């Protein structure tokens, strides 16, 4: 008897869902369909507004985070300059001089040596963007931060 009930219950579900779909299509009025569409539009609009709010909040938090990082970096530089340690006061110029000499040496070594092997040329292709990025970062940090320090000193001198 169990197989008989399984057979008809499976057919019954298919038949009921098919008949229900046909009746729903026939009985549902255009007004009900319009209401359903309006509800869908309201839900989509609410979703889009909420997503926009979340994105705005995320942008705001990201800006605050970047401002905090800049403030911490500036504070760290101030502490380094107040220190009595030679290295902490001169780490930026030392890094600048070292990287400039390193890149200049590598450039001169490759310029005047025309007998580079393919492996050496491949290594240069890999390291050149790295050194370029490091140099731009160091130069912009060193000269950018020095400029900001001088402007801050001038501003503080004008306020006194």
ROVO-666697 format. One record per residue: y, z, x of N, C-alpha, C in turn; residue number from 0; residue in one letter. Coordinates in steps of 0.2 Angstrom, whole numbers, plus 5000, padded with zeros to 4 digits. Layout:
N
   n_yy   n_zz   n_xx   ca_yy   ca_zz   ca_xx   c_yy   c_zz   c_xx   resi   resn
      Y      Z      X       Y       Z       X      Y      Z      X    NUM      A
...
This chain:
160
   n_yy   n_zz   n_xx   ca_yy   ca_zz   ca_xx   c_yy   c_zz   c_xx   resi   resn
   4994   5000   5004    5000    5000    5000   5006   5000   5004      0      X
   5006   5003   5011    5012    5003    5015   5014   4996   5017      1      X
   5009   4991   5018    5011    4985    5020   5015   4981   5015      2      X
   5013   4983   5008    5016    4979    5003   5023   4982   5002      3      X
   5024   4988   5002    5031    4991    5002   5036   4988   5007      4      X
   5033   4987   5014    5037    4985    5019   5039   4977   5018      5      X
   5034   4974   5015    5035    4967    5014   5041   4966   5009      6      X
   5040   4969   5003    5045    4968    4998   5052   4972   5000      7      X
   5052   4977   5004    5058    4981    5005   5062   4976   5010      8      X
   5059   4973   5015    5062    4968    5019   5065   4962   5015      9      X
   5061   4959   5011    5064    4954    5007   5069   4956   5002     10      X
   5068   4962   5000    5073    4965    4995   5080   4966   4998     11      X
   5080   4968   5004    5086    4969    5008   5090   4962   5009     12      X
   5086   4957   5011    5089    4951    5012   5092   4948   5005     13      X
   5088   4949   5000    5090    4946    4993   5096   4950   4991     14      X
   5096   4957   4992    5102    4961    4989   5108   4959   4993     15      X
   5108   4958   5000    5114    4957    5004   5116   4950   5002     16      X
   5112   4945   5001    5114    4938    4999   5117   4938   4992     17      X
   5114   4941   4988    5117    4941    4981   5124   4945   4981     18      X
   5124   4951   4985    5130    4954    4985   5136   4950   4988     19      X
   5134   4946   4993    5139    4942    4997   5142   4937   4992     20      X
   5137   4934   4988    5140    4929    4983   5144   4932   4977     21      X
   5142   4938   4975    5146    4941    4970   5153   4943   4972     22      X
   5153   4946   4979    5159    4948    4982   5164   4942   4982     23      X
   5161   4936   4984    5165    4930    4985   5168   4928   4978     24      X
   5164   4929   4973    5166    4927    4966   5171   4932   4963     25      X
   5169   4938   4964    5173    4943    4960   5180   4945   4964     26      X
   5180   4945   4971    5186    4947    4974   5192   4942   4973     27      X
   5197   4945   4970    5203    4941    4968   5207   4939   4974     28      X
   5211   4934   4973    5216    4932    4979   5221   4938   4980     29      X
   5223   4942   4976    5227    4948    4977   5223   4953   4981     30      X
   5217   4954   4980    5213    4959    4984   5212   4956   4991     31      X
   5211   4949   4992    5211    4946    4999   5218   4947   5002     32      X
   5223   4946   4999    5230    4946    5002   5231   4953   5004     33      X
   5229   4958   5000    5230    4965    5002   5226   4967   5008     34      X
   5220   4964   5009    5215    4965    5014   5219   4962   5021     35      X
   5222   4956   5020    5225    4953    5025   5231   4957   5027     36      X
   5235   4959   5022    5241    4964    5024   5238   4970   5028     37      X
   5233   4973   5026    5230    4979    5029   5228   4977   5037     38      X
   5225   4971   5037    5224    4969    5044   5230   4968   5048     39      X
   5235   4965   5045    5241    4964    5049   5245   4970   5051     40      X
   5244   4975   5046    5247    4982    5048   5244   4985   5054     41      X
   5237   4985   5054    5233    4988    5059   5235   4984   5066     42      X
   5235   4978   5066    5236    4974    5072   5243   4976   5074     43      X
   5248   4976   5070    5255    4978    5072   5255   4985   5075     44      X
   5252   4990   5071    5252    4996    5074   5249   4997   5081     45      X
   5243   4993   5082    5240    4993    5088   5245   4990   5093     46      X
   5248   4984   5092    5252    4981    5097   5258   4986   5099     47      X
   5261   4990   5094    5266    4994    5095   5264   5000   5100     48      X
   5258   5003   5098    5255    5008    5102   5254   5006   5109     49      X
   5251   5000   5110    5250    4997    5117   5256   4996   5120     50      X
   5262   4994   5117    5268    4993    5120   5271   5000   5123     51      X
   5270   5005   5118    5273    5012    5120   5269   5014   5126     52      X
   5262   5013   5126    5258    5016    5132   5260   5012   5138     53      X
   5261   5006   5138    5263    5002    5144   5270   5004   5146     54      X
   5275   5005   5142    5282    5008    5144   5281   5015   5147     55      X
   5277   5019   5144    5276    5026    5147   5272   5025   5154     56      X
   5268   5020   5155    5265    5019    5161   5270   5017   5166     57      X
   5274   5012   5164    5279    5010    5169   5284   5015   5171     58      X
   5286   5020   5166    5290    5025    5167   5287   5030   5172     59      X
   5281   5032   5171    5277    5036    5176   5277   5033   5183     60      X
   5276   5027   5183    5275    5023    5190   5282   5024   5193     61      X
   5287   5023   5190    5294    5023    5193   5295   5030   5196     62      X
   5293   5035   5192    5294    5042    5194   5290   5043   5200     63      X
   5284   5041   5200    5279    5042    5206   5282   5039   5212     64      X
   5285   5033   5211    5288    5030    5217   5294   5033   5220     65      X
   5298   5036   5215    5304    5040    5217   5302   5046   5221     66      X
   5297   5049   5218    5294    5055    5221   5292   5054   5228     67      X
   5288   5048   5229    5286    5046    5236   5291   5045   5241     68      X
   5297   5042   5238    5302    5041    5242   5306   5047   5244     69      X
   5306   5052   5240    5310    5058    5241   5305   5062   5246     70      X
   5299   5062   5245    5295    5065    5250   5295   5062   5257     71      X
   5295   5056   5258    5296    5052    5264   5303   5054   5267     72      X
   5308   5054   5263    5314    5056    5266   5314   5063   5269     73      X
   5311   5068   5265    5311    5075    5267   5307   5076   5273     74      X
   5301   5072   5274    5297    5072    5280   5301   5070   5286     75      X
   5305   5065   5285    5309    5062    5290   5315   5067   5292     76      X
   5318   5070   5288    5322    5076    5289   5319   5081   5293     77      X
   5313   5083   5291    5310    5089    5294   5308   5087   5302     78      X
   5306   5080   5302    5305    5078    5309   5311   5078   5314     79      X
   5316   5076   5311    5323    5076    5315   5325   5083   5317     80      X
   5323   5088   5313    5325    5095    5314   5321   5098   5319     81      X
   5315   5095   5320    5310    5098    5324   5312   5098   5332     82      X
   5309   5103   5336    5311    5103    5343   5306   5098   5347     83      X
   5301   5095   5344    5296    5091    5347   5299   5084   5349     84      X
   5298   5082   5355    5300    5076    5357   5296   5070   5353     85      X
   5290   5071   5352    5286    5066    5349   5288   5065   5342     86      X
   5289   5071   5338    5291    5070    5331   5298   5066   5330     87      X
   5302   5067   5335    5309    5064    5334   5308   5057   5336     88      X
   5304   5055   5341    5304    5049    5344   5298   5044   5342     89      X
   5294   5046   5337    5288    5042    5335   5290   5035   5333     90      X
   5295   5035   5329    5297    5028    5327   5299   5023   5332     91      X
   5303   5025   5337    5305    5021    5342   5299   5019   5347     92      X
   5295   5024   5348    5289    5023    5352   5284   5018   5349     93      X
   5283   5019   5343    5279    5014    5339   5282   5007   5339     94      X
   5288   5007   5338    5292    5000    5339   5291   4997   5345     95      X
   5292   5001   5351    5292    4998    5357   5285   4996   5359     96      X
   5280   5000   5357    5273    4999    5359   5271   4992   5355     97      X
   5272   4992   5349    5270    4986    5345   5273   4980   5347     98      X
   5280   4980   5349    5283    4974    5351   5280   4972   5358     99      X
   5279   4977   5363    5276    4975    5369   5269   4972   5368    100      X
   5265   4975   5363    5258    4972    5362   5258   4965   5360    101      X
   5262   4964   5355    5263    4957    5352   5266   4952   5356    102      X
   5271   4954   5360    5274    4950    5365   5269   4948   5371    103      X
   5265   4953   5373    5260    4952    5378   5254   4947   5375    104      X
   5252   4948   5369    5247    4944    5366   5250   4937   5365    105      X
   5256   4936   5363    5259    4930    5362   5260   4926   5369    106      X
   5262   4929   5374    5262    4926    5381   5256   4924   5384    107      X
   5251   4929   5383    5244    4927    5385   5241   4921   5382    108      X
   5242   4920   5376    5239    4914    5372   5244   4908   5373    109      X
   5250   4909   5375    5254    4903    5376   5253   4900   5382    110      X
   5252   4904   5387    5251    4901    5394   5244   4899   5396    111      X
   5239   4901   5392    5232    4900    5393   5230   4895   5388    112      X
   5229   4889   5391    5227    4884    5386   5220   4883   5386    113      X
   5216   4887   5390    5209    4887    5390   5205   4892   5385    114      X
   5208   4892   5379    5205    4897    5375   5199   4894   5372    115      X
   5194   4898   5371    5187    4897    5368   5188   4897   5361    116      X
   5184   4894   5357    5184    4894    5350   5183   4901   5347    117      X
   5179   4905   5350    5179    4912    5348   5185   4916   5349    118      X
   5189   4915   5354    5195    4918    5355   5201   4915   5350    119      X
   5200   4909   5349    5205    4906    5344   5204   4909   5337    120      X
   5197   4910   5335    5196    4913    5329   5198   4920   5328    121      X
   5197   4924   5334    5200    4931    5334   5207   4931   5333    122      X
   5211   4926   5336    5218    4926    5335   5220   4925   5328    123      X
   5216   4920   5325    5218    4918    5318   5217   4925   5314    124      X
   5212   4929   5315    5211    4935    5311   5216   4940   5313    125      X
   5218   4941   5319    5223    4947    5321   5230   4945   5320    126      X
   5232   4939   5320    5239    4937    5319   5242   4939   5313    127      X
   5239   4938   5307    5242    4941    5301   5243   4949   5301    128      X
   5238   4952   5304    5238    4959    5304   5244   4961   5309    129      X
   5245   4959   5315    5250    4961    5319   5257   4959   5316    130      X
   5257   4953   5312    5263    4951    5309   5265   4956   5304    131      X
   5260   4958   5300    5262    4963    5295   5264   4970   5297    132      X
   5260   4972   5303    5262    4978    5306   5269   4978   5309    133      X
   5271   4973   5312    5277    4972    5315   5283   4972   5310    134      X
   5282   4968   5304    5287    4968    5299   5288   4975   5296    135      X
   5282   4979   5295    5282    4986    5292   5286   4990   5297    136      X
   5285   4990   5303    5288    4995    5308   5295   4993   5309    137      X
   5297   4987   5309    5304    4985    5310   5308   4987   5304    138      X
   5305   4985   5298    5309    4987    5292   5309   4994   5291    139      X
   5304   4998   5292    5305    5005    5292   5310   5008   5297    140      X
   5309   5006   5303    5313    5009    5308   5321   5007   5307    141      X
   5322   5001   5306    5329    4999    5305   5332   5001   5298    142      X
   5327   5000   5293    5329    5002    5286   5331   5009   5286    143      X
   5326   5014   5288    5327    5021    5288   5333   5023   5292    144      X
   5334   5020   5298    5340    5021    5302   5346   5020   5299    145      X
   5346   5014   5295    5352    5012    5291   5354   5017   5286    146      X
   5348   5019   5282    5349    5024    5277   5352   5031   5280    147      X
   5349   5033   5286    5351    5039    5289   5359   5039   5290    148      X
   5361   5033   5293    5368    5032    5295   5373   5032   5289    149      X
   5370   5029   5283    5374    5029    5277   5375   5036   5274    150      X
   5369   5039   5275    5369    5046    5272   5374   5051   5276    151      X
   5374   5050   5282    5379    5054    5286   5386   5052   5285    152      X
   5387   5045   5284    5394    5043    5282   5396   5046   5275    153      X
   5391   5046   5271    5393    5048    5264   5394   5056   5264    154      X
   5390   5060   5268    5391    5067    5268   5397   5068   5272    155      X
   5399   5064   5277    5406    5066    5281   5412   5064   5276    156      X
   5411   5059   5271    5417    5058    5267   5417   5063   5261    157      X
   5412   5066   5260    5412    5072    5254   5415   5078   5257    158      X
   5415   5079   5263    5417    5086    5266   5425   5086   5266    159      X
